[in-house]
Amino acid sequence: MLTSAPAFAQPATQVQNVEAAAGSGNAADIVVTAQKRVERLIDTPQTVNVVNGEQLERFNITRFEDVAKFVPGLSISSGDGRQQAVSLRGVAFDQDSQTNRSVDIYLNEVPFDPTQALQAQFDIGSIQVLRGPQGTLRGGTGPSGAILIGTRQPSLQKFEVSGSASYSDREAVNLQGGVSIPVVTDKVGLRVAGLYDLNYGNGVRNILTGDTDRSRSYAGRISLLLHPTENLDILVMHQQFRSKVRQLRPVVSAEGAPVGEFGFIGPDDRAAITDGDNLFVTKGRATIVNASYDFGGHLLSYIGSYQNNDFNTVRDLDLGNGLLSFGPGFRLPVQLFQRIDIKTKTLTNELRFERTGEHFWIYRFGVYFNDVKSPFTGLVDYTGANGDCEATPGPLAGFGLPCLPLGGGTPTKSHDRGYFTTQTFNFTDKDTLDVGLRYSTNEINDPTNPSKYDAWTGTASYKHEFSDSLIVYGNYGRAYRPGGFDTTEAATNGGPGRIPTSLYRWSPEKSDSFEVGAKGTLFNNRLTYAVSAFYQKFNNFINRVNGIACDYDPSTPGTQDGCSATNLTYNGDAIVRGVEMELRGQITRNWNAQLSASYTDAKYDNAEIPCNDYNNDGNPDFGGAPAVQPGRYYSVCSSNSALSALPKFQASFNTEYSIDLPDDFQTFVRLLGRYQGKRVNPNSNIRYPNSFKLDAFAGVRTPIGAEVNFFVRNVFDQRRDNVDPGQIFDLFGTPTGYTAINYDQRREFGIQTRLSF
């Protein structure tokens, strides 16, 4: 039977692992904490997708981006260690936009740095994907949703061991495991977990230096669960992480262009040609505390964390290697060198007080503090000194190319404050109204551009139980992202005699989201379903575009006056609408399946946005000689195009069928499939066909909890490698004969072993 009344509020230490009851075969048992209270998924008045830890292990999900295989409409990219991107409902995010994320990530209910979250996935209890604005109960006020990651908790009753090891034909190795020890039964539990991951990316090799793609990660976690009295729970978790990623930027010979200096390069060569590296090193440490005290009818909860993340990158931005080349056999190995060092320290505290139990009126009040200190230093060396230009400028300094220090090392400090409340009214046993309101303030003490803002966000939802197997709901959410200023790009291309720095500033974004849906069960709770439709209106949607042709002096049309290209964060009104559905079922005792689908139409609403308009017709151009509309520092086009390169329609399914063998052994087959419709990149006009990727697993499970399986990722070797349009030009506007290519994941064969008892 469904129930519209919210479940009792639960101690913070008991709400991380939201998994289906083990062995129940009942999809209706899945519970979530989307509203910071424990309730069944089918009772939650919003769209939530859940991937539990058992699913992650069974389908050998060792890369966080592969979670998107379970959740259509979700796109995750761990990128190169710097460009971690999470997109949902057609709204993409660019790390370089220097604005708040459209999708926030939380680890054990604490806002968490995506640098670690997207690279260190291990010993996970569950992942919840919440769609739509979540700016009332959580720290972020982004427009598209939130991802809640819950780690596995220590057991207070029994000794537990779990682990897995996998190896593939691409020499990828993943080892992870965890051990739980009940130090004092029912009072103190300890869990220790670790990860080692090695992979060779897309197999790209630098034909000049001999370097190859390579990623190596280490992580460790220790969790302590304390239950000293019936009323008090405390969970303390500490995690450390380190990764070193070399992700080279491959190129191919440009179609129709003369062969470049390094000869013909085809897609199968998987070659990079830079003189320098493309290296990213990340170190992270985090301590998270969840505590709660039950007063009997009321609950006081605390969530806090301290995070320390170091990020260092060294890149050669001259992808076509056209600097100081004087023909075959005579060239200087100079780089367009970039170095970035960011050290971030984050302190988060949240305190909530709420009424518990079954009442007509249930209330919650809370405060949230988040303080970030982030010193930033960097360098862009245009002089060809390969990073040493501050001491001795390189040979290109004679052409007027600069040495640009970035950041200066003075830390930027930000202080976020949130004051929130939610009020729940159970009018009848079938009707529930939730109303939430949050007041947020932010102060940024940037040495060059201090700022302050405040905003009201909120949510409201109403649900009605029509029968024991059907509820319908409607909800509303207000989201907000602050305006800002691009200090890095302003330092590169802005200032007197260049682009006015005011053009590197953007306004705050506000959006209003509406969703209606229905959830229910069929066939004696063996099948659950959820369908929903949503509409979201953005005022001043914040987006990012790179490589826009620019002009330092618009009064002299026909020449760019030394300005090659600039990158811009900008505003434009937009509308997002779509529908989503999910089915989960236990078809037979030995066969379960899940099917999900989403359709999202996310586009600008007659927005005036930066563009490359080389022929001055008011429409974006994707090839030809760079030029700027007369009288402008960069071109502007009226647009109703898509907000991102994400496909409108996506669907996924997963299933497992097992056969019982003698002596309690089982053999099984698992399938995990994802379909993505055709799409167009609005910034490059690259068109991608639709695709279907299938992962397959077959193996044997033993009665002691051990398992061995063989797997194939991307069974049909479906790849959507894409080549950038046009050629790569050097800083002097000379074509190199090469263009960039981005490789999709190849087919991969491997073996995995698992153990759990």
N, C-alpha and C positions, 0 to 999 in steps of 0.2 A: 504494500500500500504506500502511495506517495503521501508526503506530509508537507504542508506549506509553511508550517511554523519552523523557524530556524532552530538548529540544534543548539545544545548548551555550548556556551563558550568554553574552550578548552585551554589548559595551560600551554604556553608557547612551546614547551619542550615536547608536546605530544602531537603537533600538527604538521610535522615536516613530511613524514612518509605517508602519502595518500595513495595507497595501493588497494587493489581489490582483495577481498578476503581470500586467503590462500586456499585454493582447491574448492572454492564454493561453486564455481561455474556460473556465478550470477553476476552479470554485468552491472546490475543495479547497486551492487555493494561498493562501487568506487566512490570515494569521498574526496573533497577538495577543500581548500582554505582560501578561495578567491575573495571572500568577504571577511577574512581574518576570523573565521569561526569554522568549526568542522561541520560540514553538511554534505549530503550526497550530491554527486554531480548532477543527477537528474532533478534536484530541487533548487539548483542555483540559477537565479534569473539573469543569466548572461551566458555568452558563448565561451566555453572553457574546453580546451583539449588537454588530455592527460596521457602522459607516457610514463609508465612506472618502471622501476629499476629492473624488474624481471624482463620486461620487454627489451630494454636497452641491452641486457646481457644476451638474451636469446637471439637477437638480430645483430649481435656483435657491433653495436654502435660505439665505436671508440673515438670518433670525431664528432664534436658537438654539432657541426653543420649538418650531419646526417640525421639529427632529430627532425629536421624539416621533412624527411621522408614520411613521417607519420602525420604531419600537420599541413594540409594544403593551404596555400596563402601565406605561409611562413617561409622566409628566405634567410639563411644564416651563412655568413662567410667569415671564417677566421682570418682570411686574407694573408698578409705577409707579416703578421705580428703587430702591425700598426693599424691597418684598415679593417678592424673588426666591425662588421655591419650586420644588423638584424633588422629585417623589414617585415611588415605585416599589413594586410589589407591594402596592398598596392602602394604603400608609402615607404620609400627607401630613405636611408640615412647615410651621409658621408661624414666620416670622422673629421675631415678637414674643414667642415662647415663651422666648427667651433660653437655649435649651439647644443642645446639639450637633445638627447636621443629621442627618437619617435617611439622606441620600444625599450623599456627599462628592464634590467636584469637584477634579480634578487637571489641571494644565497642564504638559506635559512632565515628568510624574511628581511634581510638587510640589503640595501642597495649595494651592488657588487660591481667591481671594475670588469668590463668585458674582456680585457686583456687576459685575465686568468680564467674567467668563466668559459670563454670560447676555446681555450687551449688545454685546460686541465680537467677533463671529464672523467671521473672515476668514483666508484663506491657511492652511486647515486640512489636515493630512495624513490624519488619521483621528480618529474618535470611537468609543471602546469603552464599552459599557454593561455593567458587571459586576453581576450580581444576587446578593443575599444578603450576609451579613456579610463584610467585607474587612479586619478589624481585626488581622491578623497582619503583613502586609507593607507596609501603608500607614499614614499618620499618623492617619486617622480611624478610630474604632471604632463607626461607626453601623451600624444593623441591616439596612438595606434594599439597600445596594449602593454603587457608585462609578461615576463617569463620568470616563474618561481622555481628555483632549484632547491630541492631538499636533500641533504646528505643522509646516508644511513646512520641510524642512531645506535648507541650501545644498548645491549640487552641487559635487563636487570635480573633475568631469571636463568638464562642458559648460556653456555659457551657456544659461539658461532664462528664459523670460518667460511669465507667465500673468496673466490679468485678466478681469474681467467688468463689464458695466454693464447695469442694468435700470431700467425706468421703467414705472409703472402708472397706470391711470386715476384712482387715488386720490392722484396726485401724489407717490407714493413713489419715491425715488431711491436707488439703491445702487451705489456705485462701489468696486471693490477690485481689487488686483493685487499682483504680486510679481515680483522680478527676482533671479536667482541668477547669481553671477559666480565662476568658479574662479580666484581670485587667483593661486594657485600650484597647478598641476595635481597632483592627488592629495595635496596637503598643506594648502591653505588655501582655504576657500570662504566667500563672503559672500552673504547674501540680505536684501533690503529689501522690506517689504510695507506696504501702507496700506489704510485704509478710510474712506469717507465715506458716511453713511446719513442720510436725511431721510424722515420719514413723518408722517402726520397722524392716527395712531391710529384711533379709532372715529368721528372726525368730530363729536365733541361740542363744542357752543358754549355759552359762558356768556351767557345772555340779558341779564344785568345789566352785565357788564364788556366783552363783545365778544371775550373771549379764546377760543381754540380749542385742542383737543388738538394737540400738536406734539412731536416727538422728533427731536433732531439729535445725531449721534454722530460723533466723529473718533477714529481710532486709527492708530498707526504701530508697526512692529516691525523690528528689525534683528537678524540672527542671524549669528554667526561660528562656523564649524566648522574645527577644527584637528586635523590628523592628522600630527604632526611625525615620529613613528616608527611602526613596525608595531604597537607595544604600547600606544601612548598616544592617546586620543581626548578632545577637549574641545569642548563646544558651549556657547556663551554667547549668551543671548537677552535683549534688552531691549525692553520694550513700554510704550507710553504710550497713555492712553485718556481721553477726556472726553465726557460726554453731558449734555444738558439736556432734561429731559422734563417737559412739562406734560400731566398726565393728569387731566382734570376728572371729577368725580363726578356722573353724570347722574341725574335723577329723573323720575318720572312722577306724575300725579295718582293718589292712592290710590283703589282701587275701593270704591265705596259711601260715600265720605267727601265732605263739602262741599268745593267747589272752593277751593283755597288762594289765598293773596294774589296770586300771580303768574299767575292764570288757569289754564285747563286745559292740561296738558302731556301729550301722548301719546307712545308709543314712537318714532314716526317723527320727533318733534321733536328728539331727541338734544340735550336741553337740561340745563344746570346752572344753579343759581340762588344760589350762594354769593356773599357780598360779597368774599371773599378768593380767593387763588390756591390751586393744588394743584401745586407746583413742586418738582422734584427735580433736583439737580445732583451729578454724580459725576465725580471725577478720580482716575485710577489710574496708578500706575507700578510696573513689576515687572522685576526682573533675575533670571534663572534660569541656573544653571550645572549642566551634566551632564558629568561627567568619569569616565574609567575607565582603569585600567592593567592589562594582561594580563601576569601573571608566568609564563605557560606552565603551565597546569594549575590556576591560581587567578586570580581577578579581584578587584581592589579598585575599588569604585565610590563616587563621591561625587555627591550631589545637594544643591544649596543654592539659596536664593532670598532676595531682599529685596523686600518689597512695601510700597507706601505708597498708601493709599486714603483719599480725603476724600469724605464724603457730607454733603450739606446739603439740608434740606427745609423748606419753608414750606407749611402747609396750613390751610385753614379747615374745621374739623370740623363746623360747623353746616350740614349738607347741606340741610336743609329751610328754612334761613334764617328761623328763627322768633324770633330774639333781638330784643327791643325793637321789635316791630311793634305799632303802635296803630291798625291799620286802613289801608285803601288811601290812599296819598298822605301818610301820616304815619308814618315809621319812621326809626330811626337805623341806619346801615350798620355795625353792629358784627359782629365775627367771634368764633367760638370758635377762637382762634388757637393754632397749635402750630408750634414751631420746634425742629428737631433738627439738631445738628452733631456728626458723628462723624469722627474722624481716626484711622486705624488703621495701625500700622506692624508688620510681621511679618517675622521672621528665622527661616528654616528651614535646618537642616543634617541631612543623613543620610549615614551611612557604612556600606557593606556589604562583607563579605569572603566569597567563596564559591568552592567547588570547581567546576571546569568539566570538560567532557568526558564520555565514556560510562563510568560506573562503577556498581558495585553501590550505593555509598553516596555521595550528593552532599549537601553541607551548605552552609548559609549562616548567617552571624551579622551582626547590624547594630545600630546605635544611631540614635536619631532625637531631635532637639531642635527645638522650635518655641516661639518667644517672641513674644508679642503685647503691644503697648502701645496702648491705645485710650482716649484722653480723650473724654469725652462731655459735651456741654452741651446744654441745651434749655430750653424754656419752654412752659407751657400757660397761656394767658391767658383765664380765665373772666370777667374783669371788663369785657370789651368795649373795652379800650384798644388792641386790634389789635396786640399785641406790645410795647406801651410801658408795661405795667402796673408794672414795677419802678420807673420814674420817676414816673409819674402813673397811679394806678388808674383804670379806666374806670367808666362809670355803673352797671354791674352789681355793683360792689363794695359798694354800698349795700344789696344784697340778701344780703350775706354770701358772695358767690362769690369764690374766691381767685385770687391770682396765684402760680403754682407754678413756680419755677425747678427744672430737672432736672439731675442729674449733677454740677454744680459745677465741671467742668473738670479735676478731679484724675484722672489717667489710671488706668484699671484695667489691671493687668499680669497676664498669665497665662503660665505656664511649663509646657509639655508635654514629657515625656520618655518615650521608648519604647525598650525593649530586647527584641530579637526574634531568633528563630532558626527556620529551616525545615530539615527533614531529609527527604531523598528516598531511598527504597529501591527499587531495581529488582530485585525478586526473580527475575523471569525476563524474557525479551524481550516477555512479554505482560502482566505484572503489576507495577504501580507503586503504592507507598504514599507519600503526602506528609503530614507532620505538622508543624504550626507552632504556636509559642507566643509570646505577647507580654506583657510586663509594662509597664504604662503608669502614669505618675504625672502629676498636674496640680495646680498651685498657682495660685490666683487671689488677687492682692493687690488686692481691691476696697476702697476707702476705707471703705465702710459695711458690707460683708459679705464678709470674707476667707474662703476655703475651701480645702480640700485633699482630694484623693481619690487612690486607686490601684486598679488593676483588672487582673485576668488575662483575656486573651482568647486565642482560638486557633482553628485550623482543622485539619481532617483530611480527606483524600480518598483513595479507592482506585479504581483503574480496571483493567479487564481487557479485553484484545483477544480477542474470540471468533473473529474472522476478519479477513482483510485489509480488509474493508469494514464492520466493526462493532465498536464499543467500548461498554462500559457502565461506569457509575461511580456512586459514592455519596460524598457529602461532608457534613461537619458544620461549623458555625461558631458561635462564641460572640461576641455583641456586647454593648456596654456604653455607656450614656450617663449622665453624672453628674447628681446632683441639683442644685438651685439655688434662687435666691431672686429674685423679681421686684421689683427696687428701684423701678422706675418706677411700677408700679401700687400698691405699698405706700405710696409717697409721695403718690399721688393719693387713695386711699381708705382707707389703713391708718393705724393709730395710736390713741392714747387717744380714746375717744368715737366711734371708727369701727370698721372691721373689724380684728381682731387681725392683726398683721403675720405671725404664724406661719402663717396660712392662705394666705399668698403664697409658701410654701416647698414644694418637691416633692422626692421621694426619687429615688435612682438607679434606672435602668432596666437590666434584664438580659434577654437573650433567647437562646434556643437554636434553631438552624435546621438542618433536615435536608433533603437533596435527593438524589434518584436520577434518573438519566437515561441516555439512549443517543444516540450520534452515529455517523454513518456516511456512506457514499457509495453511489451507484447509477449505472448506465449509464456505466461507464468514467470515474468521477469527474466527470461532467458535472452531477450533482445531489448536493447534500449535505443531510442532514437532522439535526435535533436535537430530541429530546423530553425533557421533564423534569417531575417533580412535586416539590413542596416543602411543608414544614410548619414553622411557626415559632411558638414559645410565648414570650409576653412576660410578665415579672413587672414590674409598675409601669410599664407603657407610659406615656410622657410625651406629653401632648397639650395643646391650647390651645382655649379657647372664649371668645368675646367677647360682651358685651352681656347678662350675667347679672344679673337683678334682685337687689338687695341691700338689707339692712336694717342700719343702724348700731346699733340697740338692739333685739335680739330679745325683750327682756322686755316690749315694748309691741307685741303683734301687731296687724295691721291697718293699720299705717303703716310706711313705709320710713325715717322719721326723717331725711330729706334725702339718702339714698343712692339714686341713680337706677339705675345699673348699674355692674358691675365686670367686668374681664377676668381670666381665671384660667388659669394653667398648672397641670396636675394629673396625678395618676397613676391608672391603672386596668389590671387584667390584661386580656390580649388574646390572640387566636389568629389566625394568618394561614395560609391553606393555598391551594394552587392548582396549576395545570398550565400548561406553556408549550411551544410548538413553533415551529420555523422550517424552511423549505425554501428553498434557493437553487439555481437551475439555469440552465445555458446550453442552452436548448431547441434552437436551431439556431445557425448561425454568426452570424446577424443578429438573434437574438431571445433575450433573457435575462429572467428573472423571479425574484421573491422574494415569499414569503408567510410571514407570522408571525402568531401568535395567542397570547393568554394569557387565563386565567380565574383570578381571585383573589377569595377570600372572606376579607376582613379585618374582624373584629368584636371587640367587647368580650366578655369572659368573666365575666358576672355582676358587672360593675364598678360601684362606687358613684362617680358622677361629677356635677359641677355641672350644673344644668339650670334652665330656667324652668318652674316648676310653679305656675301662677297659681291653680289651684283645689284644690291640696293633695290630689291623688289619687295622688301618687307617680309620675306619668307626665309627660313633657315637654309643654308647651303652646307653641303658636306664634302665638298671638294673644290679645287680650283685655287687660284692665287688669292691669298688672304688680303682682305680690304675691309674698311670700316665705313658705315653710313656717314655721309657728309655731316659735319657739325657735331659729331658725337665722339666721346672717348671710347665707346664700344657700341656695337649695334644692338638694337632692341626690336623684338618681334612680338606681335600679338599672337597668343597661343591658346589653343584648346587641346593640346597634345597630352599624352600620358605623363604622369608625374615621374615614372621610372620605367626601367626596362623589364619589369616583372610581368609575367603572363597574366591575362585576365582569368583564364580557367585553369584550375589545378585539381587533381584528384589523387588519392592514395588508398592503398589497401594493404592489409597484412593478414596472414592466416597461418595456422599450424594444424597439421593433421598427424596424429600419432597412432601407432599400432602396438598393441600389447604383445609382448613376447614372453616365453617361459621365464620363471624365476624373477618376475617383477622387472624385467628389462623392457625398454620401449625403443622403437625406432620411429623416426619422425621426419617430416618434410615441412619446411617453412618457406614462405614467399613474402617478399616485401616489394611492392611496386609503387611507382610514382609517375603520373602523367602530367605534363606541362604543355599548355597550348602555345600556339605561335605567338610571337611578340616582336616588338620593334623597339630598339634603343632610340629614344627621342633626341639624344645628343649626338649620335653618330649615324643614325638611319640604318644601322645594321639590322637586318631582319633574321630572325631565328625561326626555324620550323618547329612544329610540335614534336614532342619526344616522349618516349615511354622507357623508363629504366626499371629493370627488375633485378632484385637480389634473391638468390636461392640458397637454401641451407638443407643439408641432409645429414643425419647422424644417429647416434645411439645414446640413450640415457640409461644409467645404471641405478639399481635400487639404493645405492649409498649416496646419491646426489651428485655423482660425476657424470660428465657428458663430453662426447667428442663429436665434432661435426666438421664437414667440409663445406666451404661456401664459395660462391661466385658473386662478386659485385658487378653490376651492370652486365648481365648475362648476354645481352644482344650487342654489346659494345656500342651503344648509342652515345655519340659524342656531338657536341655543338661547339667545336672550336670556331672562334670568330676572329677575323682579321680586321684591324682598324682600317678605315677608308684613307686613301691618299698615302703620302709618304711622310717619313720623319725628316724634318728639316733641322739643320744645325742652327746655332745662334745667329749666324750671318745670313740665314734664309736660303742656304744651299741644300738642295735635296740630297739625301744619302743613298737613295735607291732601295731603302728598306722600310718596312712598316711593322707595327707591333701585332702580335698574335696572342690570344688567350686560349689556353687549352682546357678542355673539359676532362673530367676523370675518365680514365681508361678502364677497360675490363680488368678485373683482378681476381685471381684464384688464391685460396688460402685454406688454412686449417685452424680450428679453435678448440681449445679444451676448457671446460668449466668445472668448478667444484663448489658445492655448497652443502654445508651440514651444520 
